Amino acid sequence: MDVKATSKFVRGSHLKFRRILDLIRGKDAQAALNILDNLPSPRARTVYKTLHSACANADHNNSLPIESLVVKKAFADKGPDKHMRRFRERARGRAFPIRKKISHVTLVVGTKGEED
């Protein structure tokens, strides 16, 4: 049985989240939590919380033991195009846009012995 957890509208580029998600895809949930706990990136903290939520969902809703969970799918999608817009002053009174991107992070965990 697959269990999903999603963090939506998270500040950060989806490309930077994907680098972190590549490290944990296919690993045991407990090992993935240990990896994420030791990464210095602020995006790793968000992925850690999402994975922890997915494990808690599996334990509470489906009575799956956390020791048997594996990260089956991990992906980050681009958020809405209406990102936070800020401006920085430039030469001769011009403004230069700063786009603070938004992402959606999704993690799917399941049991080890189960087929897709």
PELIN-V880133 format. One record per residue. N is the residue number from 1. PSI is psi as a letter, one per 30 degrees, with the letter a starting at -180 (none if undefined). BURIAL is I if it has 9 or more other ideal C-beta (glycine too) atoms within 8 Angstrom, else O. Layout:
n=N psi=PSI burial=BURIAL
n=N psi=PSI burial=BURIAL
//
This chain:
n=1 psi=k burial=O
n=2 psi=k burial=O
n=3 psi=k burial=I
n=4 psi=k burial=I
n=5 psi=k burial=I
n=6 psi=k burial=I
n=7 psi=j burial=I
n=8 psi=l burial=O
n=9 psi=h burial=O
n=10 psi=k burial=I
n=11 psi=k burial=O
n=12 psi=l burial=I
n=13 psi=k burial=O
n=14 psi=f burial=I
n=15 psi=e burial=O
n=16 psi=e burial=I
n=17 psi=e burial=I
n=18 psi=e burial=I
n=19 psi=e burial=O
n=20 psi=e burial=I
n=21 psi=f burial=I
n=22 psi=f burial=O
n=23 psi=f burial=O
n=24 psi=f burial=I
n=25 psi=k burial=I
n=26 psi=f burial=O
n=27 psi=l burial=I
n=28 psi=k burial=I
n=29 psi=e burial=I
n=30 psi=e burial=I
n=31 psi=e burial=O
n=32 psi=e burial=I
n=33 psi=e burial=I
n=34 psi=e burial=O
n=35 psi=e burial=I
n=36 psi=e burial=I
n=37 psi=f burial=O
n=38 psi=g burial=O
n=39 psi=k burial=I
n=40 psi=f burial=O
n=41 psi=k burial=O
n=42 psi=f burial=O
n=43 psi=f burial=I
n=44 psi=e burial=I
n=45 psi=e burial=I
n=46 psi=e burial=I
n=47 psi=e burial=I
n=48 psi=e burial=I
n=49 psi=e burial=I
n=50 psi=e burial=I
n=51 psi=e burial=I
n=52 psi=e burial=I
n=53 psi=e burial=I
n=54 psi=e burial=I
n=55 psi=e burial=I
n=56 psi=e burial=O
n=57 psi=e burial=I
n=58 psi=e burial=I
n=59 psi=e burial=I
n=60 psi=e burial=O
n=61 psi=e burial=O
n=62 psi=g burial=I
n=63 psi=h burial=O
n=64 psi=k burial=I
n=65 psi=k burial=O
n=66 psi=f burial=I
n=67 psi=f burial=O
n=68 psi=g burial=I
n=69 psi=k burial=I
n=70 psi=k burial=I
n=71 psi=j burial=I
n=72 psi=e burial=I
n=73 psi=k burial=O
n=74 psi=j burial=I
n=75 psi=l burial=O
n=76 psi=k burial=I
n=77 psi=l burial=O
n=78 psi=k burial=O
n=79 psi=a burial=I
n=80 psi=l burial=O
n=81 psi=f burial=O
n=82 psi=i burial=O
n=83 psi=l burial=I
n=84 psi=k burial=O
n=85 psi=k burial=O
n=86 psi=l burial=O
n=87 psi=k burial=O
n=88 psi=k burial=O
n=89 psi=k burial=O
n=90 psi=a burial=O
n=91 psi=k burial=O
n=92 psi=h burial=O
n=93 psi=g burial=O
n=94 psi=l burial=O
n=95 psi=k burial=O
n=96 psi=k burial=O
n=97 psi=k burial=O
n=98 psi=j burial=O
n=99 psi=j burial=O
n=100 psi=j burial=I
n=101 psi=l burial=I
n=102 psi=k burial=I
n=103 psi=l burial=I
n=104 psi=k burial=I
n=105 psi=k burial=I
n=106 psi=k burial=I
n=107 psi=k burial=I
n=108 psi=k burial=I
n=109 psi=l burial=I
n=110 psi=l burial=I
n=111 psi=l burial=I
n=112 psi=e burial=O
n=113 psi=g burial=O
n=114 psi=k burial=O
n=115 psi=l burial=O
n=116 psi=none burial=O
//
